Amino acid sequence: MNRRTRTTLTAATVAVALSAALAGPAAAAPPSGDHDATRQAVRAAVADGVPGVTVRVRQGHGTWAATAGVGDLETGTPRSTRDHYRVASITKTFVATVVLQLEAEGRLSLDDTVEKWLPGVVRGHGHDGREVTLRQLLNHTSGIFDYLGDAGFQRAYMTADGFMKHRFDEAEPEELLAYALANEPYFAPGTSFKYSNTNYLLAARVIEKATGSDDYGDEIDRRIIAPLHLTSTSVPTTRVTLPRPSSRAYSKLARTDTGPTYDVTELNPRLAYGSGQMVSSSADLNRFYSALLRGRLLPPEQLKEMKTTVPSSRDTSRYGLGLVDRELSCGVHVWGHDGGISGSNSDAVTTEDGRHSLAVNFNGDWSGSTDAITEAEFCAE
């Protein structure tokens, strides 16, 4: 296990690196159309404090890609349009796709209870797996507490001291689940919406039970990554480094956009499990979401179920089964998911016909808006 020395970068160091990055033009492949507004939004994110941005658009048979800012604050090395990065909650769409494939094969039903597949696992402080269905896991209407919201988990993994001490921990899913079940559920199953990473930890466990696989990631490899030739996509087990090419990832490890900046590139992704474990690239994410919406991964009935949405916590979006329907300011609807993990914020969306896709990543987690880049790409005149 490769454990880099902790790196703390001062605000002055960051400012110098970002100034140098902004002084030069964004690197870009020859455009297939007019993406000036998108390019400007990418540069604005860096001006707002994001260390570096990489973005790729797929439109029809053409692609366009650009970067701004830096991939390494110490060396000033720019980001690459081919960067691998941690996609965090974008993993949820992959997990939901596999669950729906299993439903299409008759190996499970979305109306099955969690108890059927994981007997006795969801118990404690009012949680009851006998009352929660697989559909409610996938659309976040289960009411199960989010283990990331537990105070003990936050102290251990989301503060500067805790992260540096525990970033390479090899916690089992049952240990993560215990954080959730130490708290009361948000509401009775099926009565409301509340985003909870615990839902997808459990969904990944269901995949393992239904298939007999030792790891849900093996099913994602076999069913999605290999058929679509997603050569930059993986479900790492306990690998703490990123494949090359990749950039460094940075975080404040605090609810602030000031103070020290920490290099958090190396971490054990198993702590995110089925809720956010995967690594990918912008090109692969565009290919995945385009194929999904075009019906290459799911039969029509299952794709319709995936796109059946419930109101979410945002007025402009609705949540399906691991898939978000977002209405942009210009009235365009895009489908996809975003994801955030220490040092990385990502967004990947496509139009309903799968012909116009965008994937973007920030290698910092405390500023900037991927929403602004999405709006620029799909709504600029």
C-alpha positions as CSV (number, residue, x, y, z in Angstrom):
1,M,0.0,0.0,0.0
2,N,1.5,3.3,-1.1
3,R,1.1,5.9,1.6
4,R,2.3,9.3,0.5
5,T,3.5,11.8,3.1
6,R,0.9,14.2,4.2
7,T,1.0,17.4,2.2
8,T,-0.3,20.7,3.6
9,L,-0.3,23.6,1.1
10,T,-0.6,27.2,2.3
11,A,-3.1,29.6,0.9
12,A,-0.2,31.5,-0.6
13,T,1.1,28.4,-2.5
14,V,-2.3,27.8,-3.9
15,A,-2.7,31.4,-5.0
16,V,0.6,31.3,-6.9
17,A,-0.2,28.1,-8.6
18,L,-3.7,29.2,-9.6
19,S,-2.4,32.6,-10.9
20,A,0.0,30.8,-13.1
21,A,-2.8,28.5,-14.4
22,L,-5.1,31.3,-15.2
23,A,-2.4,33.2,-17.0
24,G,-2.3,30.6,-19.8
25,P,-5.1,29.4,-22.1
26,A,-7.1,26.3,-21.4
27,A,-5.9,23.2,-23.2
28,A,-8.5,21.9,-25.6
29,A,-9.0,19.4,-28.4
30,P,-10.3,20.8,-31.7
31,P,-14.0,21.6,-31.1
32,S,-16.9,19.9,-32.9
33,G,-19.1,23.0,-32.3
34,D,-19.2,26.2,-30.4
35,H,-18.4,25.5,-26.8
36,D,-17.2,29.0,-25.9
37,A,-19.7,29.4,-23.0
38,T,-18.5,26.0,-21.6
39,R,-14.9,27.0,-21.9
40,Q,-15.6,30.3,-20.1
41,A,-17.5,28.4,-17.3
42,V,-14.5,26.1,-16.9
43,R,-12.2,29.0,-16.5
44,A,-14.6,30.7,-14.1
45,A,-14.5,27.7,-11.8
46,V,-10.7,28.0,-11.6
47,A,-11.0,31.7,-10.9
48,D,-13.4,30.8,-8.1
49,G,-10.7,28.7,-6.5
50,V,-10.9,25.2,-8.0
51,P,-7.3,23.9,-8.6
52,G,-8.1,22.4,-11.9
53,V,-10.9,21.3,-14.2
54,T,-11.2,18.7,-17.0
55,V,-14.3,18.5,-19.2
56,R,-15.3,16.4,-22.2
57,V,-18.4,16.7,-24.4
58,R,-19.7,14.1,-26.8
59,Q,-22.2,15.4,-29.3
60,G,-23.4,13.2,-32.2
61,H,-20.2,11.7,-33.6
62,G,-18.0,14.6,-32.4
63,T,-16.1,15.2,-29.2
64,W,-14.7,18.3,-27.6
65,A,-12.5,18.5,-24.5
66,A,-10.8,21.1,-22.4
67,T,-8.9,21.8,-19.2
68,A,-8.1,24.7,-17.1
69,G,-6.1,25.2,-13.9
70,V,-3.6,22.7,-12.6
71,G,-3.4,19.0,-11.8
72,D,-0.6,19.5,-9.3
73,L,-0.4,22.6,-7.1
74,E,3.3,22.1,-6.3
75,T,4.6,21.6,-9.8
76,G,2.0,23.5,-11.8
77,T,1.4,20.6,-14.1
78,P,-1.8,21.1,-16.0
79,R,-4.8,18.7,-15.9
80,S,-5.2,16.3,-18.7
81,T,-8.4,15.7,-20.8
82,R,-7.6,12.0,-20.2
83,D,-7.4,12.1,-16.4
84,H,-8.7,9.3,-14.3
85,Y,-10.6,10.5,-11.2
86,R,-12.8,9.3,-8.4
87,V,-16.4,9.6,-9.5
88,A,-17.9,9.1,-6.1
89,S,-21.8,8.9,-6.2
90,I,-21.8,8.5,-10.0
91,T,-21.1,4.9,-8.9
92,K,-24.8,4.7,-7.9
93,T,-25.9,4.7,-11.5
94,F,-23.7,1.7,-12.2
95,V,-25.0,-0.2,-9.2
96,A,-28.7,0.6,-10.0
97,T,-28.1,-0.6,-13.6
98,V,-26.8,-4.0,-12.4
99,V,-29.8,-4.3,-10.0
100,L,-32.2,-3.6,-12.9
101,Q,-30.4,-6.1,-15.1
102,L,-30.9,-8.7,-12.4
103,E,-34.6,-7.8,-12.3
104,A,-34.8,-8.2,-16.1
105,E,-33.3,-11.7,-15.7
106,G,-35.9,-12.6,-13.1
107,R,-33.3,-13.0,-10.4
108,L,-34.9,-10.4,-8.1
109,S,-37.8,-8.0,-7.9
110,L,-37.6,-4.3,-7.0
111,D,-40.5,-5.0,-4.7
112,D,-38.5,-7.6,-2.8
113,T,-37.7,-6.5,0.8
114,V,-34.2,-5.9,1.9
115,E,-34.9,-8.5,4.5
116,K,-35.3,-11.2,1.8
117,W,-31.8,-10.7,0.6
118,L,-30.1,-9.5,3.7
119,P,-32.0,-11.2,6.6
120,G,-31.5,-9.5,9.9
121,V,-29.0,-7.0,8.6
122,V,-31.1,-3.8,8.7
123,R,-32.1,-3.6,12.4
124,G,-31.6,-1.0,15.1
125,H,-33.1,2.3,16.4
126,G,-36.3,1.8,14.4
127,H,-34.7,0.5,11.1
128,D,-36.4,-2.6,9.8
129,G,-35.4,-4.3,6.6
130,R,-38.7,-6.1,6.5
131,E,-40.4,-2.8,5.6
132,V,-37.9,-1.5,3.0
133,T,-37.9,-2.5,-0.7
134,L,-35.1,-2.6,-3.1
135,R,-36.9,0.1,-5.1
136,Q,-36.8,2.3,-2.0
137,L,-33.1,1.8,-1.7
138,L,-32.5,2.9,-5.3
139,N,-34.7,6.0,-5.2
140,H,-33.7,7.1,-1.7
141,T,-37.2,6.7,-0.2
142,S,-36.1,4.1,2.3
143,G,-35.6,6.5,5.2
144,I,-32.5,4.7,6.2
145,F,-29.9,6.9,7.9
146,D,-26.9,8.0,5.8
147,Y,-23.8,6.7,7.5
148,L,-21.9,9.7,6.2
149,G,-24.1,11.8,8.5
150,D,-23.1,10.0,11.6
151,A,-21.0,12.2,14.0
152,G,-18.6,9.4,14.7
153,F,-18.0,8.7,11.0
154,Q,-17.5,12.4,10.4
155,R,-14.9,12.7,13.1
156,A,-13.0,9.7,11.9
157,Y,-13.0,10.4,8.2
158,M,-14.1,13.9,7.3
159,T,-12.0,16.1,9.6
160,A,-8.3,16.9,8.9
161,D,-7.0,14.9,11.9
162,G,-9.4,12.0,11.3
163,F,-8.8,11.8,7.6
164,M,-5.0,11.8,7.9
165,K,-5.2,9.1,10.6
166,H,-7.8,6.8,8.9
167,R,-7.5,7.5,5.2
168,F,-6.2,4.0,4.5
169,D,-8.6,2.1,6.8
170,E,-10.1,-1.1,5.4
171,A,-13.5,-0.9,7.0
172,E,-15.9,-3.6,6.0
173,P,-19.4,-2.7,4.8
174,E,-20.9,-4.0,8.0
175,E,-18.8,-1.5,10.0
176,L,-20.1,1.3,7.8
177,L,-23.6,0.1,8.1
178,A,-23.2,0.1,11.9
179,Y,-22.7,3.9,11.8
180,A,-26.0,4.3,10.1
181,L,-28.0,1.9,12.3
182,A,-26.7,3.7,15.4
183,N,-29.1,6.5,14.4
184,E,-32.9,6.6,13.9
185,P,-34.3,6.5,10.4
186,Y,-35.3,9.7,8.7
187,F,-38.9,8.7,8.1
188,A,-41.1,5.6,7.5
189,P,-40.1,3.8,4.3
190,G,-41.8,5.2,1.2
191,T,-43.1,8.4,2.8
192,S,-40.5,10.9,1.7
193,F,-37.1,11.4,0.0
194,K,-33.8,11.6,1.7
195,Y,-30.5,11.0,-0.1
196,S,-28.6,8.3,1.9
197,N,-25.4,6.5,0.9
198,T,-26.4,3.6,3.1
199,N,-29.0,2.7,0.5
200,Y,-26.3,1.9,-2.1
201,L,-24.1,0.1,0.4
202,L,-27.0,-2.2,0.9
203,A,-27.8,-2.4,-2.9
204,A,-24.3,-3.5,-3.6
205,R,-24.7,-6.3,-0.9
206,V,-27.9,-7.4,-2.6
207,I,-26.0,-7.7,-5.9
208,E,-23.5,-10.0,-4.2
209,K,-26.2,-12.1,-2.7
210,A,-28.3,-12.4,-5.8
211,T,-25.3,-13.3,-8.1
212,G,-23.1,-15.2,-5.7
213,S,-20.2,-12.9,-6.5
214,D,-17.6,-12.1,-3.8
215,D,-17.7,-8.5,-4.8
216,Y,-20.4,-6.4,-6.5
217,G,-17.7,-4.7,-8.6
218,D,-17.1,-8.0,-10.4
219,E,-20.7,-7.7,-11.8
220,I,-20.1,-4.1,-12.8
221,D,-16.9,-5.2,-14.6
222,R,-18.7,-8.1,-16.4
223,R,-22.0,-6.4,-17.2
224,I,-21.0,-2.8,-18.0
225,I,-17.3,-2.0,-18.1
226,A,-16.3,-4.9,-20.4
227,P,-19.2,-4.7,-22.9
228,L,-18.8,-0.9,-23.3
229,H,-15.0,-1.1,-23.4
230,L,-14.7,1.4,-20.6
231,T,-10.9,1.1,-20.4
232,S,-10.5,3.9,-17.9
233,T,-13.2,2.7,-15.5
234,S,-12.7,0.4,-12.5
235,V,-14.2,-0.5,-9.1
236,P,-11.0,-0.5,-7.1
237,T,-11.0,-2.7,-4.0
238,T,-8.4,-1.2,-1.6
239,R,-6.0,0.4,-4.1
240,V,-5.3,3.9,-2.7
241,T,-3.6,5.4,-5.8
242,L,-5.2,6.5,-9.1
243,P,-4.3,5.1,-12.5
244,R,-2.3,7.3,-14.8
245,P,-2.9,9.8,-16.2
246,S,-4.4,11.5,-13.2
247,S,-4.1,14.7,-11.2
248,R,-3.6,15.3,-7.5
249,A,-6.8,15.8,-5.5
250,Y,-7.2,18.6,-2.9
251,S,-9.5,19.3,0.1
252,K,-9.8,21.8,2.9
253,L,-11.1,18.9,5.1
254,A,-13.4,21.4,6.7
255,R,-16.6,23.3,5.9
256,T,-14.8,26.3,4.7
257,D,-13.1,27.6,1.6
258,T,-10.2,29.1,3.6
259,G,-7.4,27.6,5.6
260,P,-4.9,24.9,4.7
261,T,-5.3,22.9,1.5
262,Y,-4.5,19.1,1.9
263,D,-3.4,16.7,-0.8
264,V,-5.9,13.9,-0.4
265,T,-5.2,12.0,-3.5
266,E,-4.4,8.7,-1.8
267,L,-7.3,7.1,0.1
268,N,-9.0,3.8,0.5
269,P,-12.1,4.0,-1.7
270,R,-13.6,0.9,0.0
271,L,-15.0,3.4,2.6
272,A,-17.4,4.5,-0.1
273,Y,-18.3,1.0,-1.2
274,G,-21.4,0.8,-3.5
275,S,-22.3,4.4,-2.8
276,G,-19.2,5.9,-4.4
277,Q,-16.2,3.6,-4.9
278,M,-15.5,3.9,-8.6
279,V,-12.8,5.5,-10.7
280,S,-13.4,6.6,-14.3
281,S,-12.6,9.3,-16.9
282,S,-14.8,11.9,-18.7
283,A,-14.7,10.0,-22.0
284,D,-15.9,6.8,-20.3
285,L,-18.6,8.5,-18.4
286,N,-20.0,10.1,-21.6
287,R,-19.9,6.6,-23.2
288,F,-21.7,5.0,-20.3
289,Y,-24.5,7.5,-19.9
290,S,-25.1,7.7,-23.6
291,A,-25.3,3.9,-23.9
292,L,-27.6,3.7,-20.8
293,L,-30.1,6.3,-22.1
294,R,-30.0,4.7,-25.6
295,G,-31.1,1.4,-24.2
296,R,-27.9,-0.6,-24.7
297,L,-27.7,-1.7,-21.1
298,L,-31.3,-2.2,-20.0
299,P,-34.5,-3.6,-21.7
300,P,-37.2,-0.9,-22.3
301,E,-39.2,-1.9,-19.2
302,Q,-36.2,-1.6,-16.8
303,L,-35.1,1.7,-18.4
304,K,-38.6,3.0,-17.9
305,E,-38.4,2.0,-14.2
306,M,-35.0,3.7,-13.9
307,K,-36.4,6.9,-15.3
308,T,-39.5,6.9,-13.1
309,T,-38.7,9.7,-10.7
310,V,-39.7,11.0,-7.3
311,P,-39.3,14.6,-6.0
312,S,-35.8,15.2,-4.7
313,S,-34.2,17.7,-2.4
314,R,-33.7,20.1,-5.3
315,D,-36.6,21.9,-7.0
316,T,-34.9,21.5,-10.4
317,S,-34.3,17.8,-10.3
318,R,-36.1,14.5,-9.7
319,Y,-34.5,11.2,-8.6
320,G,-35.1,7.9,-10.4
321,L,-33.3,4.7,-9.7
322,G,-29.7,5.8,-9.5
323,L,-30.5,8.4,-12.2
324,V,-31.3,12.1,-11.9
325,D,-33.6,14.0,-14.2
326,R,-32.4,17.6,-14.1
327,E,-34.3,20.5,-15.7
328,L,-31.9,23.3,-16.7
329,S,-32.8,27.0,-16.8
330,C,-33.5,26.9,-20.6
331,G,-35.9,24.0,-20.2
332,V,-33.6,21.3,-21.4
333,H,-33.7,18.0,-19.4
334,V,-30.5,16.1,-18.8
335,W,-30.1,12.7,-17.2
336,G,-27.1,11.6,-15.1
337,H,-25.6,11.9,-11.6
338,D,-23.1,14.0,-9.8
339,G,-20.6,12.8,-7.2
340,G,-18.3,14.2,-4.5
341,I,-15.6,12.6,-2.4
342,S,-12.6,14.1,-0.6
343,G,-10.7,16.1,-3.3
344,S,-13.0,15.4,-6.2
345,N,-16.3,16.8,-7.5
346,S,-17.8,15.4,-10.7
347,D,-20.9,15.6,-12.8
348,A,-21.9,13.5,-15.8
349,V,-25.1,14.1,-17.8
350,T,-26.7,13.3,-21.2
351,T,-29.8,14.3,-23.1
352,E,-32.6,11.8,-23.1
353,D,-31.7,10.5,-26.6
354,G,-28.1,10.0,-25.4
355,R,-26.7,12.2,-28.3
356,H,-25.3,15.1,-26.2
357,S,-23.2,14.2,-23.2
358,L,-21.0,16.0,-20.8
359,A,-18.6,14.9,-18.0
360,V,-16.6,17.3,-15.8
361,N,-14.3,16.9,-12.8
362,F,-12.9,19.3,-10.3
363,N,-9.8,18.2,-8.4
364,G,-10.8,20.3,-5.4
365,D,-14.0,20.0,-3.3
366,W,-14.5,23.4,-1.7
367,S,-15.5,25.8,-4.4
368,G,-16.8,26.2,-8.0
369,S,-20.0,24.8,-9.5
370,T,-20.3,22.0,-12.0
371,D,-23.9,23.1,-12.5
372,A,-22.6,26.3,-14.1
373,I,-20.6,24.3,-16.6
374,T,-23.6,22.1,-17.4
375,E,-25.8,25.1,-17.9
376,A,-23.2,26.7,-20.2
377,E,-23.0,23.6,-22.4
378,F,-26.7,22.9,-22.8
379,C,-28.2,26.3,-22.6
380,A,-25.8,28.7,-24.3
381,E,-27.2,30.2,-27.5
